[in-house]
Amino acid sequence: MGDQHRLKLYLAVLVAASAAGGCGGSNEDERKLLQTQDRVRARQERIDNMRVVSPEGELLPSEVKVGRIVMPRGFEVRFSDPHEWTYEGEFPLDKVEAYFARRVTYTKSGKTDVGALEYRGVREKSDPNMPGAVLRLSQAPARPDRTTIYVAEPGPTPPPQPMMTEEEIRQLTAEHRRNER
């Protein structure tokens, strides 16, 4: 008999005992019932926090954000750079695709030379004003249950370079011509 079944049975017995005792149930019984309910709730929260997929089999979001994109649970970082990340996990590509389809929008998609799915201009649906990132999903060769996620965000924009005026260009061109002689 599972723990959850025993707990439900225990709760049912407590409720029945308090009902049989009439309205004058003791505070001790109520306290035990509330403690049991609190324990059930805390246990369920621990289970939910460890769960990687929903009861329907869909990947769940993790607390990890890279390039402003929330990664699914169950993936481990394999490479990290200031603006690029690679994660791997033991999940089929179609589940990972479905996870990101629910969470992000993109401006362009296609397949790379090596067959990976690449999405450009990727933004979380919850943050449509974020800078667009690159998201690449690929299946490990000969491992249909293993997927690699690559994320790249745009790096910092270099400062603008000063523009030359037409007069400066003429002077520079004239100087080059004199040096060629």
ABEGO torsion letter per residue (X at the ends): XBAAAAAAAAAAAAAAAAAAAEAABBAAAAAAAAAAAAAAAAAAAAAAAABABBAAGBBBBBABBBGGBBBBBGBBBABBBAABBBBBBBBBAAAAAAAAAAABBBABBEBBAAGBBBBBGBBBAABAABBBBBBBBBBBBGBAABBBBBBBBBBBBBBBBBBBBAAAAAAAAAAAAAAAX
